[in-house]
Amino acid sequence: MTELPPHPNSERFSVTLCPPAVTAVNELAESGQVSKSDVVNRALLLLDFVERERAKGHDLMIRNNDSGALERIHIL
């Protein structure tokens, strides 16, 4: 994956991440060969999408490719 293009309305944030989040960001950046900023941006965009869908009354599901079984995902 490539880095997201700069946006004229970009804003810099300073956040403190808990240790598991630091590990996740580092691992995702390395495995995806993207910047840590891109990992955080993508995570926030994914959460925004999920929350908008939940507001519409939709459920988040994951499907097991082998069995086809569906499992509802709960994000607190």
N, C-alpha and C positions, 0 to 999 in steps of 0.2 A: 504494500500500500504506500501511497505517496502522501506527503504532508498536505494539509488543507491550505489553500491559498490565503494570503493575508487579507483581511477585511478592513475597510476604512473605519468601521465602528468597533474595532477590537478594543478590548479593555484588559488591563493587567490586574490579576488578583493575587493576593498572598494568602495562602491557606495552610493550616497545619493538618497533616494527614496522620491518622492512626497507623501504627506499625503494619497491620495487615494490608491497609490501603497502599502504603509505600511499597511493600513487596509486590502487590498486584500491579501497580503502575510500572515498576521496574521490569517485571517479567513480561508484561504485555508490550512494552516499548521494545524490549530486546527481541521477543519472538515475532513481532509484527514489523520490525525494522522501521519504527516511526518514533517521533519525539514523545517525550513525556507529556508535553502540552497537547499533542494530538490525542493521546490516550485519554486524558482528562476531558477534552472537548467531546470526544466520541461518547464517553460514559455519560456526560451530562445530556447530550442530545438523545441518547437512548432512554435515559430516565424520563426526559421530557415527553418523548413519544409514548412510553408506557403509561405515564400519568394521564396524558390526554386520552388515550384509549380507555383507560379505567374510568375516566369521567364520563365517557359515552356508555358505560355499562358493559364494556367488553372484558373478557378474561384473558390472561396471558397463559398460554399453554406451550408445553414442549412435547414433541412426539419422538418416541423411541423408533429409530429407523428400522431396527430388526423386527420388533413385534408390532409396531404401529400403535402401541398403547399411548394414550394421551395423559399428561399429568398437568394439573393446574399449578401455576407458579404464584406464590404469595410474596409480595415485596412489602415489607413493613416501612 
